[in-house]
């Protein structure tokens, strides 16, 4: 009788189609289209958070991982499936900048926030 009142099933956010898998020696990021990028943890040289002004409806926070050549190796949006384990790993890196991460999480602008660099952590 009151079918219009039933709650709609919550739609998964688009970010959840990205999959982050942390293994013992590498991280693998599967994008929303099934493409996979891998980065050996020994090659990780930098971590940056990029924000944009598309929120709250768009994907407005991205984690960027830089490889041995200091080039972007892989990226994933905040809210990706499986991100918690990798974020715990990244936040435990020596010299991780929690203040910069806090600024990034509060940003509604197009900006980049370097939060870790291997050279800085020595």
Backbone bond lengths (Angstrom), bond angles and torsions (degrees), N, CA, C in turn:
res aa  C-N    CA-C-N  psi(-1)  N-CA   C-N-CA  omega(-1)  CA-C   N-CA-C  phi
1 X - - - 1.434 - - 1.523 112.52 -
2 X 1.326 116.43 -43.12 1.457 119.67 -179.28 1.531 110.22 -109.62
3 X 1.315 115.98 47.67 1.449 120.84 -178.74 1.519 113.16 -59.82
4 X 1.313 117.78 -30.43 1.470 121.38 179.35 1.514 111.63 -67.25
5 X 1.344 116.59 -17.08 1.456 120.94 -176.40 1.528 112.36 -88.57
6 X 1.337 115.98 -17.57 1.467 119.02 -179.05 1.517 110.67 -59.95
7 X 1.313 113.76 143.40 1.467 118.64 176.93 1.520 109.35 -69.01
8 X 1.290 114.62 140.06 1.464 119.05 172.64 1.522 108.28 -76.21
9 X 1.305 115.05 145.98 1.465 118.81 175.45 1.520 108.03 -64.19
10 X 1.314 115.30 133.38 1.459 119.90 -179.75 1.522 110.01 -64.26
11 X 1.308 115.87 130.99 1.461 120.30 176.65 1.518 108.61 -81.30
12 X 1.315 116.84 137.85 1.468 117.79 175.91 1.533 109.88 -65.83
13 X 1.291 115.29 143.96 1.453 120.65 177.18 1.533 109.08 -68.22
14 X 1.337 117.66 148.04 1.478 120.00 -179.24 1.526 112.93 -58.34
15 X 1.319 117.50 -29.81 1.467 121.02 -178.89 1.528 111.69 -61.69
16 X 1.331 117.21 -29.06 1.462 120.25 -177.39 1.518 112.92 -69.69
17 X 1.338 117.07 -13.26 1.474 119.61 176.18 1.524 111.30 -73.49
18 X 1.327 117.19 -17.31 1.458 121.35 173.86 1.523 107.41 -81.40
19 X 1.340 116.98 140.99 1.460 120.89 -178.72 1.522 109.07 -124.23
20 X 1.321 114.97 127.39 1.462 122.39 178.19 1.524 107.43 -109.11
21 X 1.326 116.99 124.86 1.463 121.53 179.23 1.522 109.17 -126.14
22 X 1.317 115.45 115.55 1.462 121.13 177.44 1.512 108.39 -96.94
23 X 1.330 116.39 122.79 1.455 122.36 176.51 1.525 108.30 -111.75
24 X 1.288 116.75 178.63 1.460 121.00 -176.96 1.523 112.66 -59.47
25 X 1.334 117.17 -38.60 1.462 120.09 -174.33 1.521 115.09 -116.46
26 X 1.344 117.82 -6.92 1.460 118.94 -177.66 1.528 110.80 -153.67
27 X 1.317 114.41 168.74 1.458 121.81 170.56 1.524 106.55 -117.68
28 X 1.328 115.57 141.38 1.462 121.11 176.70 1.526 107.55 -123.38
29 X 1.320 115.91 129.49 1.456 122.38 178.86 1.533 107.45 -114.64
30 X 1.320 115.85 122.12 1.459 121.22 175.47 1.519 107.39 -105.52
31 X 1.332 116.88 120.97 1.466 119.59 -177.14 1.527 111.07 -80.31
32 X 1.292 115.92 177.05 1.464 121.99 -175.28 1.526 113.23 -62.66
33 X 1.328 117.79 -17.05 1.465 121.91 -179.18 1.530 112.25 -103.40
34 X 1.337 117.23 2.98 1.454 121.33 177.71 1.513 115.15 95.67
35 X 1.333 118.50 -1.74 1.465 121.08 176.59 1.523 110.32 -71.43
36 X 1.316 116.66 140.54 1.466 121.11 -177.09 1.519 110.15 -118.39
37 X 1.332 115.60 133.93 1.472 122.98 173.15 1.522 107.08 -122.49
38 X 1.325 116.33 136.16 1.466 121.30 178.67 1.518 109.90 -120.65
39 X 1.326 114.47 148.32 1.456 120.87 176.16 1.519 108.03 -139.32
40 X 1.336 115.97 123.00 1.461 119.77 174.68 1.527 107.93 -66.09
41 X 1.313 117.11 135.64 1.463 120.00 -178.24 1.527 111.58 -62.96
42 X 1.332 116.89 -28.50 1.465 119.59 177.52 1.528 111.71 -69.44
43 X 1.338 117.46 -19.85 1.463 121.92 179.25 1.524 113.25 -91.74
44 X 1.325 117.81 -6.63 1.459 120.98 -179.08 1.525 109.76 -64.61
45 X 1.340 116.75 122.24 1.464 121.91 -178.29 1.525 113.55 -116.00
46 X 1.328 116.48 -21.36 1.454 118.05 -178.56 1.516 112.32 -162.03
47 X 1.343 114.36 154.74 1.461 121.64 177.79 1.527 107.30 -134.36
48 X 1.313 115.67 129.62 1.463 121.80 179.09 1.518 108.32 -132.82
49 X 1.328 115.84 146.17 1.460 121.06 172.59 1.520 106.59 -107.18
50 X 1.318 115.54 128.46 1.464 120.65 177.67 1.526 108.39 -111.72
51 X 1.323 115.83 131.68 1.460 120.51 178.20 1.518 109.42 -117.95
52 X 1.332 114.86 158.50 1.459 119.44 176.10 1.520 109.22 -143.03
53 X 1.291 116.18 175.75 1.463 121.15 -173.92 1.528 113.26 -96.52
54 X 1.338 118.05 24.94 1.463 120.34 -177.93 1.526 113.95 -89.22
55 X 1.340 117.43 -7.32 1.464 120.51 -178.99 1.508 110.86 -74.50
56 X 1.290 118.85 160.94 1.466 125.57 5.15 1.525 113.70 -87.07
57 X 1.324 119.12 -1.91 1.464 120.08 -177.38 1.513 113.47 -89.80
58 X 1.315 118.13 -21.76 1.459 121.05 -179.66 1.515 111.47 -102.01
59 X 1.303 115.02 173.69 1.467 121.56 176.49 1.519 107.16 -81.73
60 X 1.327 116.28 102.01 1.459 120.30 -168.67 1.524 115.29 -108.58
61 X 1.331 118.66 0.36 1.467 121.56 176.62 1.522 108.27 -133.34
62 X 1.331 115.63 125.41 1.464 122.11 179.71 1.526 109.54 -126.78
63 X 1.314 116.42 138.89 1.463 122.87 172.34 1.525 107.42 -97.81
64 X 1.326 116.69 127.26 1.460 122.68 -178.89 1.526 108.96 -114.35
65 X 1.323 116.94 128.29 1.458 122.42 179.66 1.517 109.01 -112.86
66 X 1.323 115.46 129.17 1.457 121.51 -177.23 1.528 110.22 -107.30
67 X 1.332 115.77 138.55 1.455 121.94 -175.99 1.507 114.21 -92.90
68 X 1.328 115.25 -168.57 1.460 123.38 -174.38 1.519 113.05 -57.95
69 X 1.322 117.34 -28.90 1.463 121.24 179.74 1.532 112.60 -90.30
70 X 1.338 116.37 10.47 1.467 123.36 -178.16 1.524 112.96 61.70
71 X 1.328 116.26 21.30 1.469 121.11 175.48 1.515 108.38 -105.04
72 X 1.319 116.06 156.38 1.455 121.25 178.95 1.527 109.11 -58.98
73 X 1.327 116.09 121.62 1.464 120.71 -179.97 1.524 111.00 -98.18
74 X 1.318 117.03 -40.06 1.454 121.08 177.45 1.520 109.79 -163.90
75 X 1.321 115.04 162.34 1.455 121.81 -178.34 1.520 108.55 -147.41
76 X 1.324 114.86 155.10 1.464 119.50 175.84 1.522 108.67 -152.63
77 X 1.341 116.17 151.29 1.455 119.84 -179.54 1.524 111.79 -82.73
78 X 1.323 115.54 151.41 1.458 119.68 171.96 1.525 107.17 -60.01
79 X 1.324 116.53 134.33 1.448 120.98 -177.67 1.514 113.47 100.01
80 X 1.341 116.83 0.86 1.463 120.50 178.15 1.530 109.87 -63.70
81 X 1.304 116.23 146.92 1.461 121.50 177.42 1.522 109.30 -64.10
82 X 1.327 116.56 129.32 1.460 121.47 177.83 1.516 115.18 83.49
83 X 1.321 118.49 7.21 1.464 120.62 -175.80 1.526 113.81 -67.64
84 X 1.317 119.50 -25.40 1.469 122.21 -172.32 1.522 113.00 -56.71
85 X 1.324 117.47 -45.30 1.465 120.03 -178.31 1.526 111.39 -63.54
86 X 1.327 117.12 -42.30 1.462 119.82 179.24 1.526 110.89 -68.36
87 X 1.320 117.55 -40.93 1.467 119.42 178.88 1.519 111.15 -63.80
88 X 1.335 117.68 -37.79 1.471 120.17 174.92 1.526 110.26 -60.89
89 X 1.324 116.51 -43.25 1.465 121.26 179.00 1.533 110.69 -62.17
90 X 1.332 116.26 -48.04 1.468 120.13 -177.68 1.523 111.37 -63.45
91 X 1.322 116.85 -43.19 1.471 120.41 -178.57 1.520 112.35 -66.85
92 X 1.323 117.36 -20.61 1.464 121.29 178.94 1.527 112.65 -87.85
93 X 1.335 118.16 -3.87 1.467 120.54 179.07 1.524 109.58 -65.41
94 X 1.328 117.46 139.11 1.467 119.95 179.73 1.523 111.06 -60.94
95 X 1.312 116.11 128.78 1.454 120.91 178.56 1.517 114.43 87.46
96 X 1.332 118.26 6.88 1.468 120.68 178.26 1.528 108.33 -58.62
97 X 1.327 116.64 133.70 1.468 122.64 -174.72 1.537 110.33 -94.31
98 X 1.332 115.95 93.74 1.462 120.77 -179.06 1.524 111.97 -69.28
99 X 1.320 117.62 -29.14 1.472 120.32 177.68 1.533 110.13 -65.00
100 X 1.328 116.86 -43.34 1.471 120.42 177.78 1.524 110.45 -65.33
101 X 1.331 117.57 -37.58 1.458 120.08 177.44 1.531 110.02 -63.71
102 X 1.318 117.35 -41.13 1.464 120.78 177.55 1.514 112.05 -61.92
103 X 1.341 116.59 -41.46 1.472 120.11 176.95 1.524 110.62 -63.30
104 X 1.329 116.53 -40.33 1.472 120.43 179.57 1.524 110.85 -63.73
105 X 1.311 117.20 -43.97 1.462 120.15 -177.19 1.530 112.08 -67.59
106 X 1.321 116.65 -21.25 1.458 120.32 177.37 1.517 113.82 -96.46
107 X 1.329 116.64 -0.03 1.457 120.52 -175.23 1.526 111.94 -82.81
108 X 1.324 114.91 139.39 1.474 120.65 172.49 1.527 109.94 -119.42
109 X 1.318 116.12 15.08 1.460 122.36 -178.53 1.519 110.97 -107.52
110 X 1.333 115.37 170.21 1.456 121.82 170.83 1.525 106.31 -80.26
111 X 1.338 116.29 108.10 1.468 119.88 -174.60 1.528 110.14 -155.77
112 X 1.328 115.70 162.62 1.461 122.03 174.45 1.521 108.90 -124.37
113 X 1.324 114.84 143.17 1.459 122.02 -177.13 1.525 108.89 -132.42
114 X 1.329 118.09 97.23 1.470 119.41 174.75 1.531 108.26 -64.32
115 X 1.332 116.50 129.07 1.461 119.75 -178.21 1.527 113.14 -116.68
116 X 1.331 116.89 -14.88 1.465 119.45 177.42 1.518 109.62 -161.20
117 X 1.320 113.75 143.52 1.468 120.55 175.83 1.517 106.93 -144.02
118 X 1.303 117.59 132.74 1.453 121.03 -177.26 1.514 111.82 -58.98
119 X 1.318 118.10 -42.54 1.470 120.82 179.22 1.520 111.90 -59.81
120 X 1.323 117.24 -35.93 1.467 122.07 -179.67 1.518 111.91 -74.35
121 X 1.323 117.56 -21.36 1.457 121.33 -173.23 1.525 113.47 -91.34
122 X 1.292 117.46 -2.15 1.475 119.62 -177.54 1.500 111.52 -69.97
